[in-house]
């Protein structure tokens, strides 16, 4: 992927990794890196998940005054495997803040220190040169605000966010994936994007997610399996924590979200397969499309999404 600067818009989404499970380097058009999405809003940048897509992102990341903010939905391998190769972690001028789920029995930092130290990783965690902070998410804390004058975010009550001018990150904890997952909603000045990867649909739609996503410009939703794969009697994927395009469209339609990006593509699905899935889905939901590596979307106004790259 060519190195590019952040687009000149006050609210954008850039996809750096869109594949789920494990990398698929042979997929040239849609992309083969595991999950990583960059959201830029009001001059701040938020990195959602640290799959292998975070590696090229880190190679072009210009460390400045603002902290580098990484938010992890959960700790399955495909969502953290790029973290050790994220260049700003090796930069002594960088301030890196890693947010992720609290774990029973040990801290999130203790978990990362094992995953990113020998013999699993060649460099010890304590040799990270950046000023690195690890902050845990708890299901009871749901609304995070980042005032422009503050180096650290502030947890507030949901109702208090209505009058906030700063970017707001809402959290929803879901058990629609093994061991649970956090879903994020980034919003600012009436515009918002929902990041709902690694979720499995329910009969009639995931009502909690529908309420959480209501009125957003865009929802990025897991759509790893076709319905035939999901219900395959021999190799059934039910209970694996992933959705179908139909499940994703049910949520978007019920939530009144006009644009839907299919995400967490199965590594066995090649470009031809995914493009056919996209075309079939557009007949049912006009705003549906495949998330692609390198794709950049702008959110210039409520209910509007523009493709910038």
C-alpha atoms as a printed R data frame, in Angstrom:
    type eleno elety resid chain resno       x       y      z
1   ATOM     1    CA   UNK     A     1   0.000   0.000  0.000
2   ATOM     2    CA   UNK     A     2   1.452   3.431 -0.895
3   ATOM     3    CA   UNK     A     3   2.194   5.765  1.958
4   ATOM     4    CA   UNK     A     4  -0.363   8.545  2.144
5   ATOM     5    CA   UNK     A     5  -1.136  11.405  4.473
6   ATOM     6    CA   UNK     A     6  -4.424  11.647  6.353
7   ATOM     7    CA   UNK     A     7  -7.132  13.133  4.124
8   ATOM     8    CA   UNK     A     8  -8.145  16.741  4.677
9   ATOM     9    CA   UNK     A     9 -11.493  16.122  6.332
10  ATOM    10    CA   UNK     A    10 -12.563  16.415  9.939
11  ATOM    11    CA   UNK     A    11 -14.091  12.910 10.135
12  ATOM    12    CA   UNK     A    12 -12.782   9.972  8.114
13  ATOM    13    CA   UNK     A    13 -12.411   6.187  8.222
14  ATOM    14    CA   UNK     A    14  -9.479   4.341  6.620
15  ATOM    15    CA   UNK     A    15  -9.267   0.553  6.333
16  ATOM    16    CA   UNK     A    16  -5.809  -0.958  6.878
17  ATOM    17    CA   UNK     A    17  -6.835  -4.582  7.467
18  ATOM    18    CA   UNK     A    18 -10.162  -6.184  6.576
19  ATOM    19    CA   UNK     A    19  -9.521  -9.937  6.713
20  ATOM    20    CA   UNK     A    20 -10.516 -12.173  9.627
21  ATOM    21    CA   UNK     A    21  -9.032 -15.317 11.136
22  ATOM    22    CA   UNK     A    22  -5.612 -15.316  9.505
23  ATOM    23    CA   UNK     A    23  -3.855 -13.331  6.748
24  ATOM    24    CA   UNK     A    24  -4.647 -13.956  3.104
25  ATOM    25    CA   UNK     A    25  -1.720 -12.401  1.191
26  ATOM    26    CA   UNK     A    26  -2.920 -13.879 -2.093
27  ATOM    27    CA   UNK     A    27  -6.017 -11.632 -2.031
28  ATOM    28    CA   UNK     A    28  -4.785  -8.674 -4.059
29  ATOM    29    CA   UNK     A    29  -7.827  -6.493 -4.645
30  ATOM    30    CA   UNK     A    30  -9.812  -6.584 -1.409
31  ATOM    31    CA   UNK     A    31  -6.839  -7.049  0.903
32  ATOM    32    CA   UNK     A    32  -5.336  -9.761  3.080
33  ATOM    33    CA   UNK     A    33  -4.257  -8.045  6.316
34  ATOM    34    CA   UNK     A    34  -6.090  -8.879  9.538
35  ATOM    35    CA   UNK     A    35  -8.262  -6.198 11.208
36  ATOM    36    CA   UNK     A    36  -7.170  -2.611 11.683
37  ATOM    37    CA   UNK     A    37  -9.268   0.508 11.069
38  ATOM    38    CA   UNK     A    38  -8.173   4.117 11.516
39  ATOM    39    CA   UNK     A    39 -10.748   6.745 12.461
40  ATOM    40    CA   UNK     A    40  -9.760  10.409 12.297
41  ATOM    41    CA   UNK     A    41 -12.054  12.895 13.997
42  ATOM    42    CA   UNK     A    42 -11.561  16.515 15.042
43  ATOM    43    CA   UNK     A    43  -7.799  16.259 14.576
44  ATOM    44    CA   UNK     A    44  -7.426  13.059 16.626
45  ATOM    45    CA   UNK     A    45  -6.701   9.573 15.290
46  ATOM    46    CA   UNK     A    46  -8.030   6.383 16.800
47  ATOM    47    CA   UNK     A    47  -6.774   2.937 15.766
48  ATOM    48    CA   UNK     A    48  -9.363   0.194 16.124
49  ATOM    49    CA   UNK     A    49  -7.724  -3.223 16.562
50  ATOM    50    CA   UNK     A    50  -4.127  -4.237 15.947
51  ATOM    51    CA   UNK     A    51  -4.202  -6.989 13.346
52  ATOM    52    CA   UNK     A    52  -1.508  -6.995 10.672
53  ATOM    53    CA   UNK     A    53  -3.038  -3.900  9.084
54  ATOM    54    CA   UNK     A    54  -1.459  -1.862 11.884
55  ATOM    55    CA   UNK     A    55   2.024  -2.638 10.504
56  ATOM    56    CA   UNK     A    56   1.809  -0.459  7.349
57  ATOM    57    CA   UNK     A    57  -0.139   2.116  9.350
58  ATOM    58    CA   UNK     A    58   2.711   2.348 11.852
59  ATOM    59    CA   UNK     A    59   5.295   2.720  9.089
60  ATOM    60    CA   UNK     A    60   3.700   5.991  7.960
61  ATOM    61    CA   UNK     A    61   2.599   7.250 11.373
62  ATOM    62    CA   UNK     A    62   4.189  10.590 12.224
63  ATOM    63    CA   UNK     A    63   4.664  10.762 15.970
64  ATOM    64    CA   UNK     A    64   3.697  14.176 17.323
65  ATOM    65    CA   UNK     A    65   2.238  15.844 20.374
66  ATOM    66    CA   UNK     A    66  -0.963  13.782 20.350
67  ATOM    67    CA   UNK     A    67  -0.833  10.303 21.879
68  ATOM    68    CA   UNK     A    68  -1.148   7.271 19.619
69  ATOM    69    CA   UNK     A    69  -4.454   5.664 20.642
70  ATOM    70    CA   UNK     A    70  -5.192   1.959 20.028
71  ATOM    71    CA   UNK     A    71  -8.535   0.451 21.033
72  ATOM    72    CA   UNK     A    72  -8.777  -3.346 21.058
73  ATOM    73    CA   UNK     A    73 -12.188  -4.983 20.660
74  ATOM    74    CA   UNK     A    74 -10.916  -8.270 22.128
75  ATOM    75    CA   UNK     A    75  -7.719 -10.256 22.374
76  ATOM    76    CA   UNK     A    76  -8.024 -13.026 19.813
77  ATOM    77    CA   UNK     A    77  -4.843 -13.473 17.831
78  ATOM    78    CA   UNK     A    78  -6.004 -11.914 14.566
79  ATOM    79    CA   UNK     A    79  -6.821  -8.629 16.359
80  ATOM    80    CA   UNK     A    80  -3.474  -8.170 18.145
81  ATOM    81    CA   UNK     A    81  -0.889  -9.951 15.972
82  ATOM    82    CA   UNK     A    82   0.458  -6.751 14.404
83  ATOM    83    CA   UNK     A    83   0.996  -4.868 17.660
84  ATOM    84    CA   UNK     A    84   4.595  -5.966 18.199
85  ATOM    85    CA   UNK     A    85   5.547  -4.660 14.735
86  ATOM    86    CA   UNK     A    86   3.870  -1.258 15.248
87  ATOM    87    CA   UNK     A    87   6.720   1.214 14.682
88  ATOM    88    CA   UNK     A    88   5.667   3.908 17.204
89  ATOM    89    CA   UNK     A    89   6.125   1.387 20.043
90  ATOM    90    CA   UNK     A    90   9.866   1.489 19.275
91  ATOM    91    CA   UNK     A    91  10.013   5.302 19.174
92  ATOM    92    CA   UNK     A    92  11.127   6.973 22.447
93  ATOM    93    CA   UNK     A    93   9.287  10.157 21.441
94  ATOM    94    CA   UNK     A    94   5.941   8.368 21.131
95  ATOM    95    CA   UNK     A    95   3.179   8.245 23.709
96  ATOM    96    CA   UNK     A    96   1.139   5.109 22.974
97  ATOM    97    CA   UNK     A    97  -2.120   4.389 24.795
98  ATOM    98    CA   UNK     A    98  -3.494   0.853 24.407
99  ATOM    99    CA   UNK     A    99  -7.075   0.311 25.532
100 ATOM   100    CA   UNK     A   100  -8.456  -3.204 25.773
101 ATOM   101    CA   UNK     A   101 -10.699  -5.527 27.749
102 ATOM   102    CA   UNK     A   102 -10.040  -6.317 31.390
103 ATOM   103    CA   UNK     A   103  -9.217  -9.959 32.034
104 ATOM   104    CA   UNK     A   104 -10.108 -12.195 34.972
105 ATOM   105    CA   UNK     A   105  -7.120 -13.001 37.146
106 ATOM   106    CA   UNK     A   106  -4.478 -10.827 35.478
107 ATOM   107    CA   UNK     A   107  -4.023  -7.387 34.027
108 ATOM   108    CA   UNK     A   108  -4.190  -6.523 30.344
109 ATOM   109    CA   UNK     A   109  -0.580  -5.349 30.480
110 ATOM   110    CA   UNK     A   110   0.493  -8.698 31.941
111 ATOM   111    CA   UNK     A   111  -1.234 -10.449 29.049
112 ATOM   112    CA   UNK     A   112   0.456  -8.225 26.447
113 ATOM   113    CA   UNK     A   113   3.845  -8.655 28.105
114 ATOM   114    CA   UNK     A   114   3.554 -12.424 27.596
115 ATOM   115    CA   UNK     A   115   2.258 -12.167 24.027
116 ATOM   116    CA   UNK     A   116   4.946  -9.662 23.052
117 ATOM   117    CA   UNK     A   117   7.986 -11.202 24.755
118 ATOM   118    CA   UNK     A   118  10.171 -14.283 24.142
119 ATOM   119    CA   UNK     A   119   9.627 -17.044 23.270
120 ATOM   120    CA   UNK     A   120   6.444 -15.863 21.500
121 ATOM   121    CA   UNK     A   121   7.980 -12.596 20.247
122 ATOM   122    CA   UNK     A   122  11.695 -11.810 19.817
123 ATOM   123    CA   UNK     A   123  11.826  -8.546 21.812
124 ATOM   124    CA   UNK     A   124  10.849  -8.257 25.483
125 ATOM   125    CA   UNK     A   125   7.842  -6.083 26.299
126 ATOM   126    CA   UNK     A   126   9.897  -4.082 28.811
127 ATOM   127    CA   UNK     A   127  12.201  -2.960 25.985
128 ATOM   128    CA   UNK     A   128   9.386  -1.007 24.368
129 ATOM   129    CA   UNK     A   129  10.885   2.470 23.975
130 ATOM   130    CA   UNK     A   130   7.658   4.457 23.757
131 ATOM   131    CA   UNK     A   131   5.908   5.892 26.764
132 ATOM   132    CA   UNK     A   132   3.288   3.151 26.768
133 ATOM   133    CA   UNK     A   133   0.122   3.143 28.857
134 ATOM   134    CA   UNK     A   134  -2.253   0.180 29.010
135 ATOM   135    CA   UNK     A   135  -5.817   0.999 30.077
136 ATOM   136    CA   UNK     A   136  -8.506  -1.608 30.712
137 ATOM   137    CA   UNK     A   137 -12.107  -1.516 29.500
138 ATOM   138    CA   UNK     A   138 -14.861  -2.669 31.844
139 ATOM   139    CA   UNK     A   139 -18.443  -3.368 30.659
140 ATOM   140    CA   UNK     A   140 -19.790  -0.920 33.235
141 ATOM   141    CA   UNK     A   141 -17.888   2.048 31.754
142 ATOM   142    CA   UNK     A   142 -19.533   2.998 28.486
143 ATOM   143    CA   UNK     A   143 -18.735   6.540 27.331
144 ATOM   144    CA   UNK     A   144 -15.266   7.941 26.738
145 ATOM   145    CA   UNK     A   145 -14.678  11.608 25.857
146 ATOM   146    CA   UNK     A   146 -11.416  13.179 24.729
147 ATOM   147    CA   UNK     A   147 -11.431  16.959 25.311
148 ATOM   148    CA   UNK     A   148  -9.070  18.848 23.008
149 ATOM   149    CA   UNK     A   149  -7.168  20.310 25.953
150 ATOM   150    CA   UNK     A   150  -6.563  16.964 27.647
151 ATOM   151    CA   UNK     A   151  -3.857  14.352 27.102
152 ATOM   152    CA   UNK     A   152  -6.075  11.673 28.619
153 ATOM   153    CA   UNK     A   153  -9.704  10.770 27.989
154 ATOM   154    CA   UNK     A   154 -12.484  11.179 30.534
155 ATOM   155    CA   UNK     A   155 -15.169   8.645 31.413
156 ATOM   156    CA   UNK     A   156 -18.602  10.265 31.671
157 ATOM   157    CA   UNK     A   157 -22.232   9.240 32.038
158 ATOM   158    CA   UNK     A   158 -24.050   8.602 28.743
159 ATOM   159    CA   UNK     A   159 -26.493  11.478 29.187
160 ATOM   160    CA   UNK     A   160 -23.694  13.964 29.811
161 ATOM   161    CA   UNK     A   161 -22.233  13.373 26.331
162 ATOM   162    CA   UNK     A   162 -25.097  15.154 24.566
163 ATOM   163    CA   UNK     A   163 -23.586  18.589 25.159
164 ATOM   164    CA   UNK     A   164 -19.970  17.567 24.549
165 ATOM   165    CA   UNK     A   165 -18.101  19.120 21.626
166 ATOM   166    CA   UNK     A   166 -15.157  16.719 21.834
167 ATOM   167    CA   UNK     A   167 -15.074  13.316 20.101
168 ATOM   168    CA   UNK     A   168 -17.045  10.666 21.980
169 ATOM   169    CA   UNK     A   169 -16.310   6.935 21.945
170 ATOM   170    CA   UNK     A   170 -19.172   4.769 23.175
171 ATOM   171    CA   UNK     A   171 -18.598   1.152 24.175
172 ATOM   172    CA   UNK     A   172 -20.971  -1.770 24.064
173 ATOM   173    CA   UNK     A   173 -19.873  -5.091 25.499
174 ATOM   174    CA   UNK     A   174 -21.354  -8.085 23.688
175 ATOM   175    CA   UNK     A   175 -21.295 -11.844 24.265
176 ATOM   176    CA   UNK     A   176 -22.051 -12.475 20.575
177 ATOM   177    CA   UNK     A   177 -18.486 -13.767 20.170
178 ATOM   178    CA   UNK     A   178 -16.538 -16.341 22.232
179 ATOM   179    CA   UNK     A   179 -15.098 -14.689 25.389
180 ATOM   180    CA   UNK     A   180 -16.932 -11.484 24.530
181 ATOM   181    CA   UNK     A   181 -16.130  -8.431 22.405
182 ATOM   182    CA   UNK     A   182 -16.383  -4.658 22.638
183 ATOM   183    CA   UNK     A   183 -18.214  -2.724 19.945
184 ATOM   184    CA   UNK     A   184 -17.244   0.925 19.414
185 ATOM   185    CA   UNK     A   185 -19.201   3.952 18.263
186 ATOM   186    CA   UNK     A   186 -17.121   7.049 17.454
187 ATOM   187    CA   UNK     A   187 -19.220  10.204 17.181
188 ATOM   188    CA   UNK     A   188 -18.787  13.926 16.821
189 ATOM   189    CA   UNK     A   189 -21.159  16.752 15.915
190 ATOM   190    CA   UNK     A   190 -24.030  14.556 14.844
191 ATOM   191    CA   UNK     A   191 -21.927  12.119 12.801
192 ATOM   192    CA   UNK     A   192 -20.875   8.638 13.833
193 ATOM   193    CA   UNK     A   193 -19.377   5.326 12.770
194 ATOM   194    CA   UNK     A   194 -20.022   1.993 14.506
195 ATOM   195    CA   UNK     A   195 -17.345  -0.714 14.487
196 ATOM   196    CA   UNK     A   196 -19.019  -4.081 15.103
197 ATOM   197    CA   UNK     A   197 -16.528  -6.753 14.159
198 ATOM   198    CA   UNK     A   198 -16.641 -10.334 15.497
199 ATOM   199    CA   UNK     A   199 -20.326 -10.427 16.299
200 ATOM   200    CA   UNK     A   200 -22.877 -13.114 15.471
201 ATOM   201    CA   UNK     A   201 -26.447 -12.210 14.569
202 ATOM   202    CA   UNK     A   202 -29.554 -13.250 16.436
203 ATOM   203    CA   UNK     A   203 -33.015 -14.192 15.202
204 ATOM   204    CA   UNK     A   204 -34.816 -10.942 14.480
205 ATOM   205    CA   UNK     A   205 -31.574  -8.973 14.706
206 ATOM   206    CA   UNK     A   206 -29.300  -8.096 17.607
207 ATOM   207    CA   UNK     A   207 -31.595  -5.642 19.390
208 ATOM   208    CA   UNK     A   208 -28.863  -4.214 21.646
209 ATOM   209    CA   UNK     A   209 -26.630  -3.557 18.669
210 ATOM   210    CA   UNK     A   210 -29.525  -2.057 16.714
211 ATOM   211    CA   UNK     A   211 -30.172   0.424 19.524
212 ATOM   212    CA   UNK     A   212 -26.458   1.150 19.857
213 ATOM   213    CA   UNK     A   213 -26.042   1.822 16.116
214 ATOM   214    CA   UNK     A   214 -29.262   3.774 15.578
215 ATOM   215    CA   UNK     A   215 -28.795   6.846 13.394
216 ATOM   216    CA   UNK     A   216 -25.096   6.341 12.608
217 ATOM   217    CA   UNK     A   217 -23.686   7.337  9.216
218 ATOM   218    CA   UNK     A   218 -21.891   4.022  8.788
219 ATOM   219    CA   UNK     A   219 -21.703   0.626 10.431
220 ATOM   220    CA   UNK     A   220 -18.705  -1.631  9.864
221 ATOM   221    CA   UNK     A   221 -20.154  -5.074 10.525
222 ATOM   222    CA   UNK     A   222 -18.763  -8.594 10.552
223 ATOM   223    CA   UNK     A   223 -19.961 -10.586  7.528
224 ATOM   224    CA   UNK     A   224 -17.499 -13.472  7.398
225 ATOM   225    CA   UNK     A   225 -19.764 -16.297  6.245
226 ATOM   226    CA   UNK     A   226 -22.427 -16.802  3.650
227 ATOM   227    CA   UNK     A   227 -25.714 -18.182  4.919
228 ATOM   228    CA   UNK     A   228 -24.910 -21.507  3.239
229 ATOM   229    CA   UNK     A   229 -21.624 -21.730  5.159
230 ATOM   230    CA   UNK     A   230 -23.229 -20.601  8.409
231 ATOM   231    CA   UNK     A   231 -25.880 -23.346  8.268
232 ATOM   232    CA   UNK     A   232 -23.779 -26.072  6.610
233 ATOM   233    CA   UNK     A   233 -24.879 -29.307  8.352
234 ATOM   234    CA   UNK     A   234 -21.420 -30.878  7.975
235 ATOM   235    CA   UNK     A   235 -19.228 -27.868  8.813
236 ATOM   236    CA   UNK     A   236 -21.617 -25.581 10.664
237 ATOM   237    CA   UNK     A   237 -20.353 -22.140 11.782
238 ATOM   238    CA   UNK     A   238 -23.149 -21.382 14.215
239 ATOM   239    CA   UNK     A   239 -21.769 -20.265 17.567
240 ATOM   240    CA   UNK     A   240 -18.417 -19.222 16.097
241 ATOM   241    CA   UNK     A   241 -19.151 -15.541 16.724
242 ATOM   242    CA   UNK     A   242 -19.390 -14.287 13.152
243 ATOM   243    CA   UNK     A   243 -22.206 -13.038 10.937
244 ATOM   244    CA   UNK     A   244 -23.503 -13.277  7.410
245 ATOM   245    CA   UNK     A   245 -24.300 -10.358  5.081
246 ATOM   246    CA   UNK     A   246 -27.991 -10.963  5.810
247 ATOM   247    CA   UNK     A   247 -27.400 -10.526  9.553
248 ATOM   248    CA   UNK     A   248 -25.429  -7.347  8.963
249 ATOM   249    CA   UNK     A   249 -28.102  -5.909  6.669
250 ATOM   250    CA   UNK     A   250 -30.803  -6.702  9.235
251 ATOM   251    CA   UNK     A   251 -28.962  -4.605 11.821
252 ATOM   252    CA   UNK     A   252 -28.247  -1.700  9.459
253 ATOM   253    CA   UNK     A   253 -31.812  -1.609  8.171
254 ATOM   254    CA   UNK     A   254 -33.404  -1.732 11.628
255 ATOM   255    CA   UNK     A   255 -30.972   0.877 13.008
256 ATOM   256    CA   UNK     A   256 -31.602   3.281 10.155
257 ATOM   257    CA   UNK     A   257 -27.939   3.300  9.126
258 ATOM   258    CA   UNK     A   258 -27.683   4.137  5.393
259 ATOM   259    CA   UNK     A   259 -24.194   2.722  4.762
260 ATOM   260    CA   UNK     A   260 -22.887  -0.728  5.683
261 ATOM   261    CA   UNK     A   261 -19.316  -1.983  5.229
262 ATOM   262    CA   UNK     A   262 -18.923  -5.766  5.247
263 ATOM   263    CA   UNK     A   263 -15.841  -6.623  7.314
264 ATOM   264    CA   UNK     A   264 -13.727  -9.514  8.658
265 ATOM   265    CA   UNK     A   265 -13.704 -11.318  5.313
266 ATOM   266    CA   UNK     A   266 -13.080 -15.050  5.451
267 ATOM   267    CA   UNK     A   267  -9.468 -15.769  4.362
268 ATOM   268    CA   UNK     A   268 -10.712 -18.505  2.014
269 ATOM   269    CA   UNK     A   269 -12.949 -16.118  0.071
270 ATOM   270    CA   UNK     A   270 -11.146 -14.750 -2.954
271 ATOM   271    CA   UNK     A   271 -11.876 -11.465 -4.721
272 ATOM   272    CA   UNK     A   272 -14.309 -13.015 -7.187
273 ATOM   273    CA   UNK     A   273 -16.301 -14.614 -4.372
274 ATOM   274    CA   UNK     A   274 -16.445 -11.416 -2.315
275 ATOM   275    CA   UNK     A   275 -17.381  -9.208 -5.259
276 ATOM   276    CA   UNK     A   276 -20.259 -11.538 -6.103
277 ATOM   277    CA   UNK     A   277 -21.402 -11.362 -2.470
278 ATOM   278    CA   UNK     A   278 -21.251  -7.573 -2.595
279 ATOM   279    CA   UNK     A   279 -23.269  -7.381 -5.817
280 ATOM   280    CA   UNK     A   280 -25.971  -9.710 -4.469
281 ATOM   281    CA   UNK     A   281 -26.202  -7.742 -1.229
282 ATOM   282    CA   UNK     A   282 -26.586  -4.401 -3.003
283 ATOM   283    CA   UNK     A   283 -29.821  -5.691 -4.499
284 ATOM   284    CA   UNK     A   284 -31.184  -5.977 -0.953
285 ATOM   285    CA   UNK     A   285 -29.445  -2.983  0.663
286 ATOM   286    CA   UNK     A   286 -28.193  -0.234 -1.625
287 ATOM   287    CA   UNK     A   287 -25.687   1.150  0.866
288 ATOM   288    CA   UNK     A   288 -23.877  -2.169  1.395
289 ATOM   289    CA   UNK     A   289 -20.281  -2.586  0.197
290 ATOM   290    CA   UNK     A   290 -17.083  -4.488  0.944
291 ATOM   291    CA   UNK     A   291 -14.505  -2.899  3.214
292 ATOM   292    CA   UNK     A   292 -11.275  -2.841  1.193
293 ATOM   293    CA   UNK     A   293  -7.714  -2.197  2.305
294 ATOM   294    CA   UNK     A   294  -6.760   1.361  1.449
295 ATOM   295    CA   UNK     A   295 -10.367   2.531  1.207
296 ATOM   296    CA   UNK     A   296 -10.907   5.933  2.819
297 ATOM   297    CA   UNK     A   297 -14.396   7.222  3.642
298 ATOM   298    CA   UNK     A   298 -15.376  10.726  4.691
299 ATOM   299    CA   UNK     A   299 -18.317  11.540  6.967
300 ATOM   300    CA   UNK     A   300 -18.940  15.209  6.119
301 ATOM   301    CA   UNK     A   301 -22.501  15.475  7.483
302 ATOM   302    CA   UNK     A   302 -25.078  13.362  9.361
303 ATOM   303    CA   UNK     A   303 -26.252  10.450  7.213
304 ATOM   304    CA   UNK     A   304 -23.621  11.036  4.518
305 ATOM   305    CA   UNK     A   305 -20.599   8.911  3.576
306 ATOM   306    CA   UNK     A   306 -18.247   9.824  0.722
307 ATOM   307    CA   UNK     A   307 -15.489   7.675 -0.705
308 ATOM   308    CA   UNK     A   308 -12.232   9.638 -0.674
309 ATOM   309    CA   UNK     A   309  -9.855   6.884 -1.802
